[in-house]
Amino acid sequence: MSLFSLFSLTLSKNWDSILYKVSKENRFDVYKEETWKIIQTL
């Protein structure tokens, strides 16, 4: 499995919660922060 597909899979699992946080707080930095956390856990 490539890193990208692994990343995509992980991202899709967390995507709902990320989108919820972003829409709730309306802050793009939250999205970036959450995405970075996911990248770091790979």
N, C-alpha and C positions, 0 to 999 in steps of 0.2 A: 504494500500500500504506500502510495506516495505521500509526502508531507502535505501536499495541497489537498488531497482527498481526505486525509485525516483531519486537517484543519476545517474543511468544509463540513465534515460530519460532526465534529465537535461544535462548530459554530451553529449549525442547524439545531442542535439539541438545546443550545443556550439562547437562540435567537429570540424566542418569545419573551423571555425575561429581560433580555437586553432592550428589545423594542418597547416593552412596557415601561422600563425605567426611563428611557429616552423620551417617550411620549408624555409620561407623567411629569418629569422634571423639565422636559423640553430643552435638554442640554446635550449638545453633540459631544462634549468632553466626556460625558458619562459613557456614551457609546464607544469612544476611543479607549477609555480606561478598561471597560469590560472586555473589549476585543483584545487588548494587550494582555490582560489576565489569562485569557484563553490561550493566546500564543505562548505565554510563559509556561503553561501547564503541559504543553506538548513534549 
